[in-house]
Amino acid sequence: MLPKGWKVKNLSEVAYIQTGIAKGKKEVGDPVTFPYLRVANVQDGYLDLQEIKEITVSKQQIERYLLQYKDILLTEGGDFDKLGRGYIWHGQINPCLHQNHVFAVRTNKDVLLPEFLSVLVSSFYGKKYFLSCAKQTTNLATINSTQLKDFPVLIPPFSEQKKIAEILSSVDEAIASTQAVIDQTRKVKQGLLQQLLTRGIGHTRFKESAIGTIPEQWTVKLLQDLATIQTGLAKGKKIQGDSLKLPYLRVANVQDGYLDLSEIKMIEVAPKDMDRYCLKPGDVLLTEGGDLDKLGRGDIWRGQIEVCLHQNHIFAVRPNFNVLLSEFLAFQTSSNYGKQYFLTCGKQTTNLASINSTQLKNFPVILPPISEQKEIVEVLNSIRSNELAAVQELESLEKLKHGLMQDLLTGRVRVGVTPNQQIRVKDADATVYALKP
């Protein structure tokens, strides 16, 4: 049931949907070259304009594909996370066109605020619609212009649209600010990692090694000589006889530098196999890949769940603690040095890459004495604690935004209607004050 004063209309009734230009057209008459936006530029809630490419188009077609101020850019799909993602165009590049995998939605601003529509399409309501009508294959989904035109737009009174957009924009600003802190902290950490992994602490004498110049007292050894690499349990394996249901870690639980244990699933395993796949405190967890950002990402298992297994897409690396600290190995695999190794030897297809246990075993570990490993870990942990605090803050803000969207976009909480019905987001800490009827 719609809240009082709200309407529902198809997107085509309240906006113009502009499709984009296809790349690779031959024999363009009266050609001119313009910058244009690709799917890679249109992220979920922001635009990445670091790399803008150009396209050749006929002069007569410029107006047809030209972006206008406050167009809402939406991607047609690809991976599930690309389906319907987007943001508002603020004329950052003028003129600028857009490719055919990006829609430009131009609202009738007397009826529908671009800022409100941008929030609506990115909400659970919007994503649910796009998934329900999208053409789907394995891990891929796309929508076409007809499906986009049929999107049922919830239209509150204009004053309420404006207030909803303002509230959520305040949270978005806090999210962007926190993300900037995380990005800067990681940049500093990577620079320090590079220095510490090549120069160490207080060294004056150096030597050449298989991986470049390192301090004279250091060595380089294969990971298989310093640790046990444990592969994980395949899901759906048929079990003969008795079985146990135990918690296990999936790729979704293993993030870059931390573990997300908010959702832990269960898996069946034969009692005799339990020890074979069980995690132990100090194991360094590494993902085998998938998207490029998942390749070799990981963190340390600290026994957060007493008995926990891991799936076959996660490696558990168990160091010999007499020669290699878990923390030192985790920092090394997450460094540019580690990521470059995994990218170089990983099996790659379009936007996907994976490593196997043999390649992981052959990872060349830079090995200082254990006492210096402890010193290096201590230095890096001081930066990592700041990073983790910012990551936790970001997660809190994203949960806050999700909750606000659920309340505001369903009309459960009304704003901008009467003076005693309001929500304010207080500065960057995003403290919420709600006064409901």
Beta strands, then each sheet from edge to edge (+ up, - down):
strand 1: 7-10
strand 2: 15-18
strand 3: 31-37
strand 4: 53-58
strand 5: 72-75
strand 6: 77-79
strand 7: 86-88
strand 8: 97-98
strand 9: 102-107
strand 10: 135-137
strand 11: 140-142
strand 12: 152-155
strand 13: 206-209
strand 14: 212-215
strand 15: 219-222
strand 16: 227-230
strand 17: 244-249
strand 18: 265-269
strand 19: 284-287
strand 20: 289-291
strand 21: 298-300
strand 22: 309-310
strand 23: 314-319
strand 24: 347-349
strand 25: 352-354
strand 26: 364-367
strand 27: 422-426
strand 28: 431-435
sheet 1: 1+ 12-
sheet 2: 2+ 9- 5+ 7-
sheet 3: 4+ 3- 8-
sheet 4: 6+ 11- 10+
sheet 5: 13+ 14-
sheet 6: 15+ 26-
sheet 7: 16+ 23- 19+ 21-
sheet 8: 18+ 17- 22-
sheet 9: 20+ 25- 24+
sheet 10: 27+ 28-
end
